[in-house]
Structure formats: C-alpha cells, structure tokens
Amino acid sequence: MSGSIEEDLKLLLDGKVVPIHQDEDIVTKYLVQQETDYVPIVKRTVGYIAMGLVFNEAGQLLLMQEAKERIRGQWYIPAGRMEPGENFIDAVKREVLEETGIKMECLTLLKVQMKISRRWIRLVFVGHCKGGKLKTLAEQDEESLQAQWFDIDKIKNGTLNLRGQDFFKVMDLAQDYLSRSKDCQHPAYQVGIQPHRHLLQRPVILRRTHNGSVDVLCSGKGRHCLPVIQLNPKSMTLFIALKPWIQEIFQTSSTTQLKSEGMLTLEHCGIPSREHDGLCVTVVYIVPEHLLDTLVEVKHADYAWHTLTDSQLLEEMDKRIFSKNLLIPIVGN
C-alpha cells in the first residue's frame, strides 16, 4: 500500500492502481440530486461498451459488416457491450474475435467516453492483429456478416456503406497515436485491475502557483491522499459531480468550470459480477491562471493544498501534464 500523496501520484503516472484508503472520504454528500441507492450493474443499470480499432502491418483498419436487420450490410468498427464478470480487455478481444475472426493484441486504451446521465460508458482501444482469419460471408452469424481490412482513404471517401461516421475521430486519433514517437504519446496503458462497487472519479486538481510551485488538492484527514467522488446518473458531466464539492470547500459561488486535461488511469475488476461492476477514473484538472487567487484558501477542515516537493515526480508531471498533454482523452458528458 502506498504511503504518501507523492507516492500515489507516482503510481498513477506509472499506470498502477492506488487503493482507496480507509481514511479517505468518498464524497457523496456533495452530489447534486444524488441517487443514494444507485449501484452499477453491467447490462442492467450501466452499459460498458468496448470498441477495438485494429490495424494490420499495411496500416489498414479492420471493419465488420453488420448483421442486425435495421443496419444489415453496413460497415463499422467491431464493438459491443461487456458481459457480466468480464474485464474491459477481455471484452474488446472477444468482440473483435466474434465479429471479425481476428485476434487482437491490445496496445493501449485510446479514449474514454462517459455519458453518465445515460448510464453508458465506451472504452476505445487500439491494437494490432496477432492472428486469426477474417470472417467470410459463408461464416456469417448473428454477430456479423463478414470482416475485411480497408485502407483509411477508402473508409473516408464515401464509397463504403458505413453504419455511421462517428468513429472517424477515434480513427484519426488512433492513426495519430501510432505515428508518434514514444515521447510524444501517452504510455501504452490498458486497465488497472481493482474492484469498485460504485462509479468513482479520483480528481487530481493541480495548481501552479505564482512562485512556480505545484500544489495538489488532497484530503487532509489522516494521511494526505487524493479525494474520491462518487458519480451517478444525476451527475450529467464529470465536472458537475465536482463543482458543488469545489464550491463547498472553497466557499465560492464561482461557476467557472475546471477543464479536464485527460485521464491518467482507469480501474475496474468486474469479479464477482453485480458486486464489483463499478470503476474509478483518475482525471487531471489544472486550475487556470484567472482562478489561482479564487481557489487558494481551502475553507474546509477535511481538505488542503499540498505542495509537491519530490523532484522526480515534478519532472515527470511537467513532461506528461504541463509541457505536453500526454494524458488519455476522456469525454465526460
């Protein structure tokens, strides 16, 4: 178990899990219109969707042809709902294999889209082909009719009967990620295995002060640790879940939003199902310069700004967060 907030941040920057400590407060009392009895249950009260963008050595993208009646014959990225008891990596590999016949090697979690009000969360992974055989029309089933590799230009030029173009942005994001050198992309990351009963957000709220130091907002009860905030369907966005808490601890009515810079980690287990169908996303926020003087004095005894002094940690944070944004994109609306 980690012992300080600096050690917690190092673990998160390294893609590892951070336990929720016994003295850490899960802030439910600050939720707006909270549903205290809400529990995420896969395929019942929450839908996790895994999407796999798979590329071959020629740079072609794998598409599957839909079998469902209303979209039959249309092409799309292999994707589908996670089953109870699964984790996200197993889910995306299963969906790709069932719909295309191709075995996927996951490279990294590319993007997370959270529609909390609709109880819908989509995880987009990018990876490579590591075997298998393309499904043919002769092998069609209820999952798909067939699968093929396509050049990106052909996908974009309008000649294919696509189910939609909503995947174009993540397709471009995947191409951009794969074309970059390692020092210009977020480190390869999948999902941290840690059980959670609820949908949680672990906000890493950073402020670079006028004198150049870096502070992180932390729970001041017992050991210093990162706060954790419970999400629920009444939390329309990640920030709406955060805003009343910020207003409470700073005693401010400011409604200026803190912009999410991206995600460091995502934690999930899924075993046993129904009991551990929740997750925890670690989201980074940076206090903008015009709010530095507003969000300076913490007026709640349970929380405090903690000035980071570990030079190795500060160097890594500068490289990953401040100088370049090398975080995993997260859309939380």
N, C-alpha and C positions, 0 to 999 in steps of 0.2 A: 504494500500500500504506500502511496506517495506521502510525503511528509510536509510539503510547503507549497504555496501557490506557484513559486518558481518551478518546482519540480513537476507540478501538474501541467503547467504550460509547456514545459519541455516534452512531456509525454504526448500531449496533444499535437504539438508541432511535428512529432515523430510518428504520428498516426496511431498512437496507442490509446487504450481506454483509460479513463480516470474514474475510479469508484465514486459513487455518491456517498459521502461520509455521514456517519450518524449525527454529527453536529451541524450538518448542512441543511438549510431550510428549503423545502420545496414550497415555493411561494404560491399558494392557492388563494390566499385571502385578497390578493390584489387583482384577481381576474375579474373582468367585466362580465356580468351576466353569466357567471360560471355555472357549469353543469357538474355539480359535485359527484354525481353518480355515474358520470361518463367513463367507460372503460373501453379502450380499443380492442376489438376482436376481429381478426382477419376474416374478410369476406362477409362480415355481418355489420359491424359498426365502423370499420375502417377498410379502405381498399388500397393495398400496396401494388403498384404496377412496376414491373421490371422490363426495361427496354434494352436491347443489345444491338449496338452498331458494330458489325463485324466486317473487317477488311481482309482481303487476300493479299498475296505478295505483289500483285499487279496494281494495288490501290483501288480495286473495285469494291463496291459495297454490296452486302448481302440483303436481298429483299425476298419477301414471301408473298404469294398470291392468295388473297383471302378466299375462304370457303363459305363464310356466312352468307345467307341468301341476300340480304339487303346490300352487301358490299362485295358480292361474289365476283371474282375476276380482277379486283383492284389490287394494286401492289402497295406494300407497306413494310416498315421495319418490323422484324419479329419482336413481339412484346405481348405481355399478358399478366394476369393477376397472380400474385403469390398465393400459394396454398397454405393452409394452417400447418404449423410445425416446420415450415421451410425457413431458410435464411435467404437474403437477397441474392447472394452469389449463386446458390443452388437454383434459385427461381429463374434467374436470367439464363443460365446454362440450359435448364430444362426447356424453357420456352423456345430458345433458339434451336435446340435439337429437335423438339417436337414439330416445329413449324417449317424447318428447313432441311433437317437431316445433317446439319453441320455441327461439329463440336467446337464450342467457343472457349478460347483462352482469354479470361478477363485481364485487361491491362490496368484499368483504373475506373473508379466512379467518376463520371464526367460532369454530371449536373443533377441537381435535385429540384423537383417542382412540388410545392406543397399547396394544395387547395384545402386548407383546414376546414373551412366552412362546409365544404362538400365531402369531408372525410376521405380525401383522395390524395395520395402521395405517389409520385412517379420518380423512380430512380433510373437514370440513364447511364449505361456502362459502354465503354469502348473496348474492343479486343480484336484478336486475330483468330483465324481459322487454324485449328490444330488437328484436323482430321474429319472423318465422316464422309458422307456422299450426298450430293444435292438431291432433294426430293423431286421426283418426276411426277408428271400428270398421272402416270399409271399407279403411283403410290399415294394419290390424294386421299385425304380423310377429313374429318370434321375440323381439324386444326388448320389446314391449308390445302391448296390445290397443288402447288409446286413452289420451288425456290430457284432463284438464279442470281448470278453475280452481274452487276451493272456498273458501267463507267459513270462517274458522277455527272459528266456532261449530259449523258442520255437521261439521267434521272431528272435533271433540271430543264431540259429543252422542251418539255411538254408533249413528247411522243408517247410516254407511258401513261397508262390508265391508273393513276395513283389514287389511293384512298383519300389522300389529302397532302398538303404541303407543310403541315405543322411540324414535321421533323426536319425541315430544311435548316433551321437554326442550329439544332444539335448536330446535324450532319456537318455543317460548316465548322462548328466548334470542335468536332472530332478530328476533322482534317487539319485544322489549325494546331490542335494539340499534338498530333502525330508528326507534324512537320517541324516542330520546335526542338531546339536543343534542350537538354535536361535542366539547365539552369534558367530556362525561360518558361517552364511549365510546372504545375503543381506536382509534387512527388506522386508516383503511382500509388493509388490508395483504393482499397476495396471497402470493407465494412468492419468495424470493431465488434467483436462478439461479446456482448454484455447484456444481460436480461433487464428489461424495464417493463413495469406494469402500465405506465402511462405514456402519453406523448409529451416529451420534455424538450425544452430549449435551455442550453447552457450558454448564456451570453458572455462573451469576452469583450467587455467595454473598455476601450483604451483611450487615454488622453495624453497627448504630447504637450507638456506644459510650456509656458513662455520661456522657461530657463533650459528647455531641452530634455528634461527627464521624461520618462514614460511611466504613467500610472495605470493600474488596472483596478476596476471596481470589484470588490470582493465582499464576501460575508465576513463580518468582524466578530462573530460569535465563536469562541473557542479558537481553533486554528483558522488562519486565513485560507479561504477556499473560494472557488468560483460559485456564484449563485446558480440555482436551477429553477426554472419557471415552468409550470405545467401549462400545456396547451390543451384546448378543447374546441369543439365545433363553433362555439361563440367567439373564439379568437379569429377574426377574419384574416389577419396577417400576423407574421412573426412580431412586427413592431407593436401592433395593437395589444398583444399579450404583454409586451414590455412596457408600454407607455405609462399605464397607471402606477406601476411599480416605480418607475423613474420619477414620476411626479410626486409620489409619496415620499421617497427617501430624500429628495432634494427640495421638497416643499415649493414646487414651482408649477405654474399653470402653463408653462411653455408647451406648445403642441408641435413644435418643430421636430420632425422625425429624424432619428438617427438612421443613417443608411447602412444597410447590411453590406459589408465588404465581401462576404463569402463565407464558406463553411470550412472548418478545419477537420472535423471528424463526424461520423455518424455511427451510433452504437445500436445494436439490435441483436436479439438472440432467436426468439420465436419458439423456444422449447422450455416448458411444455406450452402447447398452444392454448389460447384463451387466457392463460395466466401471464405470459410474457410476450404479448403481441404489441407492446409499446416500443418506443425508440427514443433516443436522445440525440439532438443535433447541436453541435458546438458552433455557434455563429459569432463572427467577429464584427464589432461595431467600432468606429473611430469617431470620437467627439469632434465635430468640425470647429474650426478656429472661432467662429462667431458665437459658439456656445461654451467656450472654455471658461468664461467668467460666470456663466449661469450655472453650469454643472460643476462647481468647485467645492462647495461646502455641503458635505453629507449631513443631513439633519435627522438621521435615523440611527439609533444606537446599534442596530444589528449589522450595519454596513459601513464600509470605509474605503477610501482610496488607498491603494498600496503601491508605493514607488518601487519599481523593479531595479535591482542593482546587479544582477548576475550578467556579466559582460558577454558571456557566450550566448545566453538567452536573448539579450538585447540585439546582438549581431544577427542572430537567426530571424528574429522578428522584423528587423529592419529589411532584411533580404526578402522575406516572404510576404510581409504585410505593408510596410511603409514605402520602400523604394519601388517594388513591383508588387502588383496584386497577384500572388501565386496561390490563391485560395480556390476551392471548388465552388463554382457558381451555384447559388441557391435562390430560387424564386419562391417567396413565401406569401402568396396572395390567395 
